[in-house]
Amino acid sequence: MDMHLTPDIAAFQAVLDRLSPDDRARVDAALVPAAVKAVEAAPHWDFELPAKAVDQVLGADASNDVRRGLVAAWTLQLPDRVRAMALPAEVMAQYPYWIEQLAAFLTKAQGDYDFDHWSKDVRFSLALSVPAAKSQVIDLSSPVGPGQIITHVREGWGLKPLFRYLAAGAKREPWLEVHTESRWLRGFNEDGWNEAWATAAELCRGRPELAGMIGSSWFYDPPLTAISPRLAHLRLNPLNGGAFMVHQGPAPIHTERAGTASASRKALIDSGEYTARSWLMVWPRKELIAWADRRKAV
């Protein structure tokens, strides 16, 4: 399946056309060197590192208009990048929706460029992350080192993840990593997440070097099965499909995110009855592909 930007090509071109001559020259000068630095940074565990690398190339005084222009310019080149990657049909089918959303976002955007959005747009426009479903993207290269597994065991959260990690190939890398796109949440439901995981399975099927898929979030926290039953599928479906979970711990960002969308969760957090904790979901390739095959057979 080929990918075309039409009719969105005009929207990305308009983002570039509204730049001042100096800003446009800055975008043109950074187009190649910034992309090189972003690609070099992509395998790191820090999701934001490619965007940080681009910012270093642009310089501290670069405006948000320049950043948006750079994303637009890279997106105009995206079909050529994707064409060379031999991505599965499940990924390619998502591109028209994601391109349309990004075009609309850049067309309307002004002022601050939220750093999470900037980080995701750098990765997406350079095909370092690919669409998985309506609300999820997948990084194509993420590490899973032994440190988190050892900490999980040492802090008394159980031995099983260690054995599962060893069985999955221990230091085998890279892994895919799934992320939620908070700007477009129409697929943040059980069907949407199952679609995202199935897309990850197809990526693994076509790339034998991939170890599997991971995700890191507060919504894998076991108490949420009782506190927020509608989110239980986020943890239980992967577990039932052969994934395992590694405790990562509490942090202010998890508290903030867990309390944002639910008044009842926020009340439990504020009262001290619940502490939001992040967990790493690890789904080895063999189990993930087997789950996807069973899903197809239903």
N, C-alpha and C positions, 0 to 999 in steps of 0.2 A: 504493500500500500504506500503510495507516495503522499507527500505532505505539501500543501500549497497554502500560502498566506492570504491569498485573495479571498474576500475583499478587504482584509485587515491590513494589507500592505500600505494602503493610503493613510491609515491611522498612525502607523509607526513612522512613516515618512513625514507626517505632519508634526510629530513630536520633534523630529530633527529640524524641520524647516522653521520652527518657531524659536530656535536657539539664536542667540546673538552670533555674529561672525567669530568672535573670540572663543565663545563656548563651543561652537561647531568645530573650530580648529582643534580645540582641546580634545573633543571626542574622537576626531579623526586620528590624532596623534597617539591616543591611548588604546585604540581599537585592538591592535595586535599585541603590544607588550602587556597590557592589562589582562587580556585573555590568557596569555602564556602563564602569567603569575597565578591566575585563578585556577587554571588546570593543574599546575604544580601543587597547589595547596589543597586540592579537593580530597585526596585520600586521608587527610588528617581527621581525627575524631571531632574537631571543632567545626560544626556545620557552618559557622560564620566566617571561617578563615579565608575562603576565596574572596568574599566581599571586602574583608580587611586588606587582603593583598591588592585588590583593585584600588582601594582608597590610597594605598601607599604610592601606587603609580600615578594616580590623579593628583595627589598632593592635598595638604590639609585645607587649602582654600577653595577646593572644587565645590561648585554649587550643586544643589539637588537637581537642578535642571540638567546639568552635565551628566549626572548619574542616570537620570531618566533617558537622556539622549543616548547614552552608551548602551543601556538595555535595549532601546529601540533598534539601534544599529546592529547589535548582536542578534536580535530576534529576526531581523531581515535576512541574516545569514543562516538562521537556524535550519531551514530545509536542507541546505548542503551538509551541515554537520550531521543531521539525523540520517540522511540518506546513506552516509558512510558507516553507520553503526549497526545495521542489520537488526533493528529492534523488532520484537514480536508484534503481531497485529493488535494485540490487546493494548499495547502502549500507543501505537499509531492511531488507533480509533479515538483516543482521548485528546489528541493534539488540537483538532478544530475548536473544541470547547475552551481549552486552556489558552490558546492563542487569542480567541475572541475576548476572554476575560482580561487578559493582560493588555490588549489593545484598549479596551474600555477604561481600565485603571489608569494607564499612562495618559490617555486623552484628557481625563478629568483631573488628574493629580496636579497639585501645586503646593508650594510651601515645603514643609518637612517631608522627608522620605523615611518612614519608619524603618529602623535598622533591620528588623526581622523581615519586612517586605523586601528591602534592598538585598539582603542576603539571599532570599529565596529567588528573587528575580535574576540575580547574577548567575546563580546555579542553573536556573531553568533556561535562560537565554543562551547559555553556553552548553546546554545538554549535559551538564554534570548531574542534574536531577531530571527525571522524566516523569510524565504524568502517569498515575496509577489508577485513579478514579476521579470523581468530580471534586473531591476535597482532599486528596492525598497525592503527594509526590514521592518518588523513590530516588534516593541517592544511589549512584552506581558503584560507589567504593567507600566503605567504612570499615574501621578496624574493630575487633573485639579481642582485646588483650586479656591475659590471665588475671590482671590486678583486681578487676571488679569481682571475678569469681572467687578469688582467694579472700577478699574482704568479706564477701557474703558468708563464706564458711567460717571465717575467723570470728565474725560478730554473732555467730550462733543462729543463722537463718537456714541452716540445713546443708547436707552434703550432696544431695541429689544433683544440683546444677553442676558441680564439679565433675561428676561422672558423665553427665550429659555433654558437657563441654569437651571432655576428653574423647568421648565417642564420636563427636561431630568433627574431630580433626584438630582439636586444641588450637594451635596458632594458625590454622589454615585461614587465609584471607584472599580477597576481600569479601565483605558482607554487603548486602543491600540494606538500606535503612529507610524506613517510612517516616514521613512528616505530614502533619496536618496543615493545610492552608487556611488560616483563619479568615481570609477575605472571602472565601467561597465555600460555604458550609452546607450546600444542598446535598452533598453526599456523605455527610457525617451521620450515618445511621448504619444499622447492621448490614443491609444490602451493599451500601457503599464500601464499607470496610472489607466485606468478603470479596468484593470486586478488586479492591486494592491488593489484598493478599493473593488472590488468584493471578493478578498481573505479575506480582513478584515471583510467583511460581513459574510462570512462562519465561521470565527473564532468566531464572536459574536453569530452566530446562535447556535454553539455548546457549548458556555460558557455563560450561563444566567447571570453570575455575572458581565460580562463586560458592561460598560456604553456606549461604542461606540468607535469611533476612532478620533484621533486628528493628526494634522500636523502643524508645525510652519516654516514659510519661507517668504522671500521677494517676492516669486513669487505668493503669494496670494494677493498682493497689487493691489487695484482697478485701479490705473492709467495704469497698464500694459496691460489692455484690449485694450487700444488705442495705447500705446507705442510699445508693442510687441504682436500683435494679435495672433501669433502662440502659445503663452503661455496662452491665455485667458481661454482655457479649464481647466487649473489647478485650477482656481478659480470658473469658471461658472458651471462646471459639478457638483462639490459638492453642490454649492448653489442651483442649480436646483433639486438636489436630496434630499434636506432637511437639509443641513449643515448650520451653521452660522459662522460668522467671528468675531474675537476679536482683536482689535488693540493692538500691542505690542510696536511699535515705531521704530525709526531709530537707527542705530548703525553702527560703522565702518565695522563690518563683513558683514552686509547686503549691504552696499555700495560696498564693494570689490566684493562680489559674484554677485551682479546685473550687475556690469560693466565688469566682466571677459569675458563672452561669447558673448558680443554684443558691437561692436564699437559705434553703434548709441545710445545705452543706456548709455554707458560711456561718450559720448559727452554731453548728456543731464545732467548727474550727474555733470560733470566737469564745465558745464556752470551755474549750479545752478537751472536749469529748472526742475529737478526732484530729489527728495530725496527718496531713497529706504527705505521702511518701512516693518517691519515684521508683519505678522498677524497670529493669531492662528485660524486654521480651526477646527471646532468642529462639528462632524457628529454623532448625537445620534444614538444608536443601532436600535431603531425602524425604523427611517427614512432610515438608511443605509441598513438594511435588505430589506426594501420595495423597495428601489432603485435597489438592486441586483436582486430581484424577477422580477421587470419590465424589467430589462436588459435581463434576461433569456427568458422572454416571447416574446421578439422581434424576 
